[in-house]
Amino acid sequence: MKICRAYSHCFLKFLVIFHLCGNIVWISLNNAPPTWDEANHIRHAIMYSHFFTDLTNGNPNFELFRQAYSDPYGPLLRMILGIIFALFGESVKLAQVFSTFIFICCLVAIYFFAIAFEAGNSRLLTSKTYWIASITTGIFSFSELVYAHSRWFLLDLGSTCFFLLSILMLLKSNWMQRRSYVLLGGLFAAFALLTKIQTIVYYVFPCLYVSTALLRKRKITDEQFLNCLFGIMLCIGLVSLWLLPNGIAILNYLESGANIELDHPRGYLNPFTWLFYFKLMVNNALGVIFMMILFYGVALSFFYGKTRCIKFSIYFFVFYYIFLSGVSNKDLRFYYPVLPFVILSGVSGLFVKNYNKVTSHILTFFIGIAFFIKIMLYLSLSFGILLPRSIDWRIYPMNNLDIRILNTKSMHPVSMYYQAEWDFSSLLNELNDLAILKGDEITIYSLINFEHVNPNVLNMYADLRDFDLLAFTGGNEKRSFERMEDLEEFIKRNDYILYTEGDFGPPFQWDKELHFQAQQLIRNKVSTNQARVIRKYIFPSHGIYDPALGQEVLLIQIFE
């Protein structure tokens, strides 16, 4: 068992070093701008950075702190990055390195969570326990969308990490009997919610499960009750510091996010509603071979698995598969806290029975082959080596349902690094000169809303250059205008327009009708000399949802 533990720890170190080096190399080579959400998070980190810098200089700007803090996204990781920015300087690449560090912490959390979860209350560690922890962590780490997102400053991996750490602490509390671990569980739960408030959803099933188990025992000691109460109070107390002043904004954000019209299947009677997450898990995360291995493990669990670990993992997975499939806005990022349980339920099932040597070697061979293919895909998708970027093998078991056997052609979910410089300097410098000439802030309506060129990205680069007089806007949450007069008024509120004749956003853009209306209006104004073209730009073409860039982008001023 000691030998197995040593090999298991070595494998964890290999995963940490491999992904750390791979991400740092990719980040150093990549010059493509951030995406929508990442740019928004970095902007808030910059605000915190300026506040902390001013604070150390004895001139704190509390209004700046309030602007950064008053947001429906959790402040924790943004604030930590803001401190890092204040210490080491503000840059996109530093934010991405910080995100890599969060990813590494998430892998370590999954590893030790799997050990504690598999061992259970008996705390009996066996060779199988370490095998299960290693394989579970490895499969999660080589899930394409997971390591792709680890290179961008997003919040999902951070909330997943804190969620698993909170569950790990509660496991170590031995049914709430050890107060220090219960308090740590409450602290990490608060961190998870202060990273992303939606994480509260993933605590519903564990709370129901633990409550039911304790009530079934019909004996809850005063110590257990008080420990649980203290942990909950600690969590609520910390989260309320952010939740109370921002409650209305958070509710509006959650409501708007739930009502966004995307091209995701919906309706409980629609079979594709139930197959959508399965498709995403196969195509964008686990792959066919790992999914087959996990299916085999889950099947063994049903016939042979009697451990509480396996049952809880399967129930957790089924509960959230049903719940998340019913949500209209479906994204595999929402599945990150569930994914470790999906993998754990399958991997644990592989070890519920004893194998003879031949079967054991065959299973080990298939797992080894799966990891080998995943590593090859990692290098091919990230750096364009080993496999050509032209493979697209897929099957269609049903209409509109494609399952990728092997795919290196698509830029989704992993973008290869992009070395050409995305230079927004000429655009930002020109607009800043116009703002200085006006002597006041100017607003620029960006018709363009692609992955790497959008109002969030342009505002972020303006903030990095301390161009405080520039404010790029989008549709302001409007979907369309029924009256032309309202559209005219909306356009005239802006000093300048970033316009393109071609496509202006991805196919799933929820306010595309509004931008189409604006495009027609601006085109008419230019043709009738009611607007003038100040400058023409061409941005590079790169990214998953940027197929139309490389086209001409016009900076336009509308006449009164």
Disulfide bonds with the S-S distance in Angstrom:
none
